[in-house]
Amino acid sequence: MKRQPKNLLKSGSLKKRVTFISLNRVTSNKIEKAAVEYAKGLVGADRVWEASELVECDKNLRVAIDFVFGRTLICESSNEAKKLAYDKKVNCRCVTLNGDVFESSGTLTGGSRPTQNSLLLKQKELRSLKQNLDVLIQKERKLNEYIETNRSKCENFKAFRKNIDEKQLELELIKSKMKSSNRFQLQESVSELNQLINASKEEEKKLTKEIENEVKIQADLESKAKNETAFKEETIKKHKNNVDKLKKQLNALLSKIGDMEPRLIDLENQNEELLVERDKLLKNEKEFETNIEEFVAKVANLETILLETREKVSILEKEIEEIKNRIAQQNQHIQALNNQKSDLSKQLFEFQLKAKELDQNITALKQSISQTSVAIHETLNQNTWIEGEEKNFNNPDGIYNFSAMNFKEIKDRMVWLDDSVKKLKRQVNTRAMNMLSQAEDKFNELMKKKKIVESDRNKIQSMIKDLDIEKNEALKISSKKVNTDFGNIFSTLLPGASAKLCLIENKNILQGLEIRVGFGNTWKESLNELSGGQRSLVALSLILSLLLFKPAPIYILDEIDAALDISHTQNIGVMLQTHFRQSQFIIVSLKDGLFSNANVLFKTRFINGISQISRHANENKGNQKENDLPRIGIHQPSLQTPLESRE
């Protein structure tokens, strides 16, 4: 990308002055947003604009536009431009709509006001018209969307109306089916049978009453007169005949009732089924009625909405027509402005071309004059005889009669001589001998340095090998020592258990060791098989075994027994007394298991807003001499009263 402008300039095909911008080398140089907001607040948002934002271009060319116009503001008048250009918070170039340029350095460029309309004003007017056109297009889009939504509501209304008609037809069919069904006939037959049953039951009651009366009369007659046998027999026969007749009638009625009972049961079952069906039909009829009422209400609402939407649509259509007419007028106005803009831009381009041509001609003349003066000066310096022979120049009788000379032949000969000299310079290097000696000296010096570097490399490699050997030996010794201490400490903390560090299969000591824990003769495959307290003891044992390799004079341990049982806590004190005889310990603990193994107890209290520390010698450690330092000191926080707290 960098070579393309150079190639274009070298080719000489450009007849005018051209400025090239490499898109991959320039960076965006825009005014800060805070400065732009400050400028708009100072003179008004409608009186100042960013120049880069007013230029429409492709996205790929935005970097070049920002590079050229990024530090420029367009102002309405010279007062605003002067005010912003000389303000330290803005500090950028300001250009007015009349073409006046105000630099922050203090320079001012301007002139007479152009007679024609300003191109920037036309551009501003065109931009505002485009914005108005975009607003009108958005309004038209919203109106179309509103029409589409109301159109869907109208379609929903038609669907609801159709559904209501279908439901009404279904209701009429159901009513006609109910009338033509066997329900009414069955109900009539059931009512007739009920009437017959009731009549037969009443007749049965009457007969039973008559039988009871006859029996009573017969009993009375038997008790009245025993001697009146003839009268008695007649009356008894008469009443017996009546009783037999009544019994026959009763049996006939009972048999008739017995025959009618299964039919009555069937009719009652059918009646129950019909009642269930009737209830269902009534429910369906009520549901249909409620649905019809809802549909009617929805239809009424939709009709009102439809009327409102039709009115709105008519109003919107009128507005759309007005907007379209306005858009057409705006488009015509924009087209006229575009035509005027294109004419002005063409005129501006022609004027710019003419100005560039004049600038190029002036620069070419200046360059030719300067080159000619330089060539004359060099020629005079190289040829001192010219000063003495200058008086004979252009003498027709002399040898310096330039009017009789063929300058073209002389120029061609001079060009040929210059080419031959250049060719010889390409083939012969005048500085070759000096460069050869310098290269030989440099080569010898580099060879010496190479030998020194190789010897140093060999020494470093041998030293690295020795250090690796010493490192491996030290690792072996330290791993053995740590392994033994690890097993002893773990067996002290957890009696009956053992632990060791083993090499990983097919790996050396540098690639890592693994922890194996055993209980009795059984070794665990993984630490996941251990409990949380056991894993804590394993970790504590490993850390203490590493510390025991190079013991320090003093250790501080903070509640290492927090997650352990009391027995394990007591074993920690025993382990410290056994394995760390050359070191002192300060331990923070809350458990009595460690207190019994401590030489000194330090208790802290917080009483009445004052911290207090008290030292207590452990009576169980009576064999300690007075001048000996305590090996294990335990800090015991205590909480005795509501005013006391742990610190």
WOZI-V501909 format. One record per run of one state. SS is the DSSP state (H for helix, E for strand, - for the rest). FROM is the first residue (numbers start at 0). TO is the last residue. Records with the same first field share a line. If there is no record, write none. Layout:
SS=FROM-TO / FROM-TO
This chain:
-=0-0 / 11-31 / 43-46 / 54-57 / 69-70 / 75-76 / 85-91 / 96-99 / 102-106 / 109-117 / 180-181 / 224-227 / 382-383 / 392-400 / 404-405 / 427-430 / 493-495 / 503-507 / 511-511 / 519-520 / 523-525 / 529-530 / 549-552 / 558-564 / 579-582 / 588-590 / 595-598 / 607-608 / 617-617 / 621-630 / 637-646
H=1-10 / 32-42 / 50-53 / 58-68 / 77-84 / 118-179 / 182-223 / 228-381 / 384-391 / 401-403 / 406-426 / 431-492 / 508-510 / 526-528 / 531-548 / 565-578 / 591-594 / 618-620
E=47-49 / 71-74 / 92-95 / 100-101 / 107-108 / 496-502 / 512-518 / 521-522 / 553-557 / 583-587 / 599-606 / 609-616 / 631-636
